[in-house]
Every structure is written in structure tokens, then in C-alpha cells.
Amino acid sequence: MGFFAFAQLDEVYHRVKANALRNGVPGASTVLIFVSPDADALCALRILVVVEGCHGGFRQPLMRDGGIELPEIGHECANSGHGLNSPGSASNLLKSDCIAHKVVPVAGYTDLSEANEDHVEANEELRSIIMLNCGGLVDLTEMFSLSEEMTVYVCDSHRPLSLQGLFGHDQIMFLDDGDVDQLSALREAVEELEFAETDSEADENAEEEGSDSEASESEGENEDPAEDDEVGEVDEKDDEHRKPGKRKKRPADEAMEVISPPTKKVRASERRRRRKQQQRLIAEYYAEGAYYGMSVAGIIYTMASQLGRASNDFVWLSIIGLSDQYLHDRIDQRRYLSQVDTYKDEVARFNIRHGAGGDENDDIDSLFGESGTKLGPGSAIIRNADDHAIRCDDEFRLMLLRHWTLYESMYHSGYVATKLGIWKERGRQRLTNLLVKMGLPHKESQQRFTEMNITFKRTIRDKLSSVAPRYNMSEIIFPSFCKSFGYKGVVSAPDTVYALTALLDWGAEWISRHSVIAYSESMGSVSSRLGRPGGGRDENSELGTGGLAGVGVGTRTGMAAVAMRTGDSIHDDGGKSDEDDEDLAEEEQERRKKEKQRAWVRNFYVAYDALDSFDILQQGIQLSMNFQKILVRTGVAVLEKKLTQTLRTFQLAVLTGEGLGSAIDGSGALTDESDFSLFGRSPAHLGRLAKFLMDAFREYRQKELPLVIAAFNTVADAYLVIGFTGSTKGGIVRKNTFGPAFQRAAQRTNARIRHDSFETSVMEVRKEDLTDFLESLQLSMQ
């Protein structure tokens, strides 16, 4: 069996723990965790490896080979006033059981291959490999050099899963969310095909042995009869396992021949027919397209719950994972609402003083981010520093409403913008009219939401609910959750997802420029503007010129170090020739290229720490607002200038940068490159742009065709291509069939492609090959 049933996920942890204890080497790192850089996987990782509420002196990890080794296991809470079982604390699974482990972020299959060489091959201590949102689509036995003692546990929401990995290997174990139980026919097909190959090899070997025995018997006719008598008994026994036709026939043998099965030709024909049928069944499974199962954060939370270690913080992390799937069109509304009902019960269990997560008259902070004044009758709710409660609350489909003006939030919301058609003057006028019908003065709608008059703020829910349906926005409100961070404020689950997505793409650069570290070239030091809530360097740590300076941006984990190279602008050019300058320029260019390629690792650490830092999360929200401005501006430009083509089987948009403006924000801090370059290097943001365009097409075009969007990446000199299916007008999320189509198109044209993403519908195509690739793609999808 290659999977653990949903009701038995705790067995996974028991196995990992048992294998670690059997290792017998004190302090040996027996567990290796590979993590995909997405919000869902980040939350699953945090449930596994973080102790919240512990402030001991052993929180700083060791960064080695791109991984995170967490030493001093079992000592985190020795000096802490918050025990593992104290209210509000969340003991992690691995650390609390003294299981040493290493975390390695991986962005694609190339990273997995390199990690195999660095961390798996010849690793005698390693016993368990855990895959979070990666590895489920391929046969991992071909990618990893596994010893007999190693087991791989795959927790991946991507579908379809690799059937060979799922049913073909005892060392590859999947964590089932209920989908595998529905694959019994496919399991039978995989097993039959595997056994058929074994049987055919056995038949071939038997035929070879039979021909050899015939030759030996003919030679034996000329041998000494005495020798035959000596070994006759043995020969009779051997003959029973050889060619039956060469044995002396018995009555029983003759009777068996009467009822013997069909001839070899008939049996072979039947096997071929059966094999083709099973192969067709498997091919249809893969051809259905890509879709998503349960969030990995939800699966790991379920495992923690079965172990009796669920906590309020773990509930919040699993809610973020669910929200990440819903906001990015990976699951439909029906599945989302079903999961929300489940989490409402969990929120009620861990937040007793707020009832079942609160009601529509709970504190205004849970909805608007204001102070604790009640919306309805009753006294004000007094918050305190230890308030980390989760509340169930309705959320507007307005982008980052708590952090923007109402007008900007509506204008930059994909839902509102595409419903009103803001790329036209008429659409922008409709937005103004909507605000007027809500009875909001222009000044208030242009005021930052937290600074709006409380009287108007209290009426927004009811007014928007009554006016929005007139503009075809009947689903302007959806159920969600928000979490308190003590006195600092409240953050909703959708806002957290937007912030994490932005930080994963640009977090380290943004943080280093804005809040966390400021480098003084004259003093050669790094200072922290956010202070040191936990881990990191002192404010005046001295650094050598040209060194690599790191400031821990994690609050309790100390996990991230935002790296920035200091002194790059200082050069000594004395006595150097032009050739030396050229060599240095090439070296510098190569260094910067490698630095960009690995920048996502630093972004990963920043996003990870943002889960436990309100300050970093706020920086992520600010960055997300900048990204959303670029996204909407680019989407409006594409629609205004009609840069899309409607083909027979899909719609096409190619971003070359012409007329798409600049990505520099008001402070000039985001990037010095044009908008299209942002999308060319970020599959996440190109996917969100594709969703924006698809939502617009769904509202204003009759045909609901999928979209292929390509954006040029100047660094790679190639186009990032994404196939996006989106959801129908009825809200059904369609399976994405672009993955197999991309592969067929590339094979037909011999296009130079790079498919290194865990998403099957994401591919990089060389600039010169894009035209041929797209033409072939049209043919392959007809």
C-alpha cells in the first residue's frame, strides 16, 4: 500500500518518530523536509517545525547548503515561562519529540535533483523525507537515491498524482485526503500492468530455459547409463520445474491437457487487449487535466489533530492554506464553504470566549481593523497583549480594504474591476455611481479606510450588500476569518495570503529597502528599524566592507536572514587594464545572475517569518498593494489596447513590454524595470494577471475559452508561458489540460523549453521558439 488513509494520518508521524528513535545516533538529523515556495506549504511547514510561545535562547538555526538545520532540539522551552501545554502555545510536532530535522526549500525539479546530491545520496543518518506541496506528480524513486532505510512521505495538493509513485513503490507513501480511495480501478490497472511485465519476462526466461533443457537432453542420450541411474531421481525432480512436455506423461497429466487453458497465442492476445485497456484508463486519468486536492496545511493540521496536538495557531495556519487555494482559483466555492464550516467548529473549540467565532455584531476590529467598539448594542471589547483569538467574519471581495482607501480597494479589486469594466470610461463612471448610491461622500471614499468616519464605516456592510447586486456583484461578501495580534491589530486570512504571495516574490529586497535593515556605508553597520523581538544581530553589529550582512527578521524562529551585499559600490581601479575591467564586468554579471536565481530562497525565509511577525506581515501587505497596482494597470492596458487574440481553442496574450508602462511606484522603490518584466519572472503574479483577464473575458465575451499568456523574461532571454483555465460563470473551477498540450507542442516543434515548475501548466520557452510553439499548441488542442 502506497498511501495513508485520511483517518490514519497520525500513523505517518508515528512512523517518522519510530524511525528517528531507531537510528541510535544522538543528534542525528533523520528527517529531511522539502518545501515548495507557496503560502499553503509555508503554513504546513510551520505546523511541523515551529514552537510558538517559546522564547529560549536556542532559536537561531544554522543555514547550511540552502537548508535550515535546527539544532539543540528539546531545549527551546527550558527558560521560557510559556510551557508547551500553556494556553495559546503551540508545540510543534518534530521538535517537541526531539526529532532532529532539516528544511530545504525547493522551487522546482532541478532543486530536487541538486538536493538529492547534497542531502540524500550517501546520507546514512537520513530515515524520512517529507515533501510539502511538491513531488506528487513524478516517480520519486527515479529522482532520489534512496537507501533501504529511507521512506518518502508525500503531502501534495497537486493532481493528478503519479500512479507509479502512488501504487508502485513501498518506499513512497502519500498522505491521502480522500482522493486515493476513489482510484481503485486505476490501482488495479497499475498493478496488473506491473505484474504483466513481470509475467512476460518470466515467460521469456522459461522459453530460454526450455530450449536449453532440450539441448542438454539430446546430449544426454550419448552419456553413460550408469550416470543416469545415479542422478535419475534428481533429474525427475528437476524435470517437474522444466518443460512439462518432456516428462513422461501420467494419467493426471493427460486429464489436465483436456481442460488446459487456451493456446499461447490466445493468451498473449488476451493479455495485449487487457494491457491496452489498462493503459487507456491510465492515459485518460492523466489527460483529464490538473486540479487540486485538500490544502497541505489542512492535511498536516488533520494529522496534528489526530495526534491530539491541535492548537489555535495551527487552526489559523490551516485557514491560511485554505484561503490561498480559494483566492487563486484552485478550489471552487462549494469546497471552500464546506471547509469553512469545518473550521468554524475548530475556531469555536479554541476560542471559547468568542463563541462560535463571533457573529455579525462582534467587534468592529474583526471586520474593519478599527478599535474595539461594538457594531451592535453592548460594551466595547477590551483587547490585551495576549489576545491572539481567531474570529469568523464575513469578508468583502475588495482588495486589502483595511489598508487602502475604499475607492482604491474597489478599483484594484479583480472582482469589482472586472464586473464594472474599469478599463473603459463607462466602467470607471459606474464605480463612481456605485459609491454615490451607497451614500458615501467623495471625501470619505478617498480617505484611508482606517481613518474614515466611524458613522459611514458602520453602514458600509449593509449598503454595499444592497447596492452591489444591481451591478451584478451578488457575491461581494464571502465567509472568512481574521486573527488578532494583541495590541498591534487584526489581520484577515485573505490579506495574509496576499502578503505572503508578495513576500515570496520580492520580500527580501523590499524589506531591506524599507523597514528591516538600513546600511550605512560610512559606518559599515546594519541597523534594524523594527527592533529585535527575537533572534538577529544587535543594532550596531560591525561588518567588514564587502561582506555579507544578515539581520534576522524572524520574531521567534530567528529563521530568516535577509542578506544584502555591502560595499558593492566600492572599487579600487588603480593599475587595472581594460581587459581586467571586462573580465570583472563578466564576473559581476554572472554573480548578479546567480544572485537573482537564488533570491527566492531569501524571499522564502522572509515570508516564513511573516507568519509570526505582525510587522513583517504589514510590509508584505504594502508590497502586495504595489504589486496589485501593477497588475491592474497591466490588465487594463491589455484590455484597452486589445492585446489579446481569440483563437479557436484558447485566447492568447503575449506581453512584450510595449506600452505597458513602468513598475516604479511613487517612492521609486519597487523596481527599475517595466511591468512586463515582473510577470516574466514570477509565475505567481503572471497567474494572477491571467485570472484578472479571464474574469474580464467571462463577463464581456460569450465564449468561455481558456487563456495562454506569455511574458518575456529579460534575464533568461525566454518567455514565461502559463495556461490558465479559471472558473466558469457558474463558479466551477475547470481542470487545466495545458500541461500535456504544452509537452506535445514542444515535441512537435523541437522547441527549447524548460519545465522546472511543480505546476504542469507553467513553462519557459526560448524567445526564438515561441511562435512555432504557439502554432503547434493550437494544433495539439484541436
C-alpha positions, 0 to 999 in steps of 0.5 A: 500500500502506497498511501495513508488513509485520511483517518490514519494520518497520525500513523505517518508521524508515528512512523517518522518518530519510530524511525528517528528513535531507531537510528541510535545516533544522538543528534542525528538529523533523520528527517529531511523536509522539502518545501515548495515556495507557496503560502499553503506549504509555508503554513504546513511547514510551520505546523511541523517545525515551529514552537510558538510561545517559546522564547529560549535562547536556542532559536537561531538555526544554522543555514547550511547548503540552502537548508535550515538545520535546527539544532539543540532540539528539546531545549527551546522551552527550558527558560521560557515561562510559556510551557508547551501545554500553556494556553495559546502555545503551540508545540510543534510536532518534530521538535517537541519529540526531539526529532532532529530535522532539516528544511530545504526549500525547493522551487522546482525539479532541478532543486530536487535533483541538486538536493538529492546530491547534497542531502540524500545520496550517501546520507546514512543518518537520513530515515524520512523525507517529507515533501510539502506541496511538491513531488506528487506528480513524478516517480520519486524513486527515479529522482532520489537515491534512496537507501533501504532505510529511507521512506518518502512521505508525500503531502501534495495538493497537486493532481493528478498524482503519479500512479507509479509513485502512488501504487508502485513503490513501498518506499513512497507513501502519500498522505491521502485526503480522500482522493486515493480511495476513489482510484481503485480501478486505476490501482488495479490497472497499475498493478496488473500492468506491473505484474504483466511485465513481470509475467512476460519476462518470466515467460521469456526466461522459461522459453530460454530455459526450455530450449536449453533443457532440450539441448542438454537432453539430446546430449544426454542420450550419448552419456553413460547409463550408469550416470543416469541411474545415479542422478535419475531421481534428481533429474525427475525432480528437476524435470517437474520445474522444466518443460512439462512436455518432456516428462513422461506423461501420467494419467493426471497429466493427460486429464489436465491437457483436456481442460488446459487453458487456451493456446499461447497465442490466445493468451498473449492476445488476451493479455495485449487487449487487457494491457491496452485497456489498462493503459487507456484508463491510465492515459485518460486519468492523466489527460483529464487535466490538473486540479487540486486536492485538500490544502497541505496545511489542512492535511498536516493540521488533520494529522496534528489533530489526530495526534491530539496536538491541535492548537489555535495557531495551527487552526489559523495556519490551516485557514491560511492554506485554505484561503490561498487555494480559494483566492487563486482559483484552485478550489471552487466555492462549494469546497471552500464553504464546506471547509469553512464550516469545518473550521468554524467548529475548530475556531469555536473549540479554541476560542471559547470566549468568542463563541462560535467565532463571533457573529455579525455584531462582534467587534468592529476590529474583526471586520474593519481593523478599527478599535474595539467598539461594538457594531451592535448594542453592548460594551466595547471589547477590551483587547490585551497583549495576549489576545491572539483569538481567531474570529469568523467574519464575513469578508468583502471581495475588495482588495486589502480594504483595511489598508487602502482607501475604499475607492482604491480597494474597489478599483484594484479589486479583480472582482469589482474591476472586472464586473464594472469594466474599469478599463473603459470610461463607462466602467470607471463612471459606474464605480463612481455611481456605485459609491454615490448610491451607497451614500458615501461622500467623495471625501470619505471614499478617498480617505484611508479606510482606517481613518474614515468616519466611524458613522459611514464605516458602520453602514458600509456592510449593509449598503454595499450588500444592497447596492452591489447586486444591481451591478451584478456583484451578488457575491461581494461578501464571502465567509472568512476569518481574521486573527488578532495580534494583541495590541498591534491589530487584526489581520484577515486570512485573505490579506495574509495570503496576499502578503505572503504571495508578495513576500515570496516574490520580492520580500527580501529586497523590499524589506531591506529597502524599507523597514528591516535593515538600513546600511550605512556605508560610512559606518559599515553597520546594519541597523534594524528599524523594527527592533529585535523581538527575537533572534538577529544581530544587535543594532550596531553589529560591525561588518567588514566592507564587502561582506555579507550582512544578515539581520534576522527578521524572524520574531521567534524562529530567528529563521530568516536572514535577509542578506544584502551585499555591502560595499558593492559600490566600492572599487579600487581601479588603480593599475587595472587594464581594460581587459581586467575591467571586462573580465570583472564586468563578466564576473559581476554579471554572472554573480548578479545572475546567480544572485537573482536565481537564488533570491527566492530562497531569501524571499522564502525565509522572509515570508516564513517569518511573516507568519509570526511577525505582525510587522513583517506581515504589514510590509508584505501587505504594502508590497502586495498593494504595489504589486496589485497596482501593477497588475491592474494597470497591466490588465487594463492596458491589455484590455484597452489596447486589445492585446489579446487574440481569440483563437479557436481553442484558447485566447492568447496574450503575449506581453512584450513590454510595449506600452505597458508602462513602468513598475516604479511606484511613487517612492521609486522603490519597487523596481527599475524595470517595466511591468512586463518584466515582473510577470516574466519572472514570477509565475505567481503574479503572471497567474494572477494577471491571467485570472484578472483577464479571464474574469474580464473575458467571462463577463464581456465575451460569450465564449468561455475559452481558456487563456495562454499568456506569455511574458518575456523574461529579460534575464533568461532571454525566454518567455514565461508561458502559463495556461490558465483555465479559471472558473466558469460563470457558474463558479466551477473551477475547470481542470487545466489540460495545458500541461500535456498540450504544452509537452506535445507542442514542444515535441512537435516543434523541437522547441527549447523549453524548460519545465522546472515548475511543480505546476504542469501548466507553467513553462519557459520557452526560448524567445526564438521558439515561441511562435512555432510553439504557439502554432503547434499548441493550437494544433495539439488542442484541436 
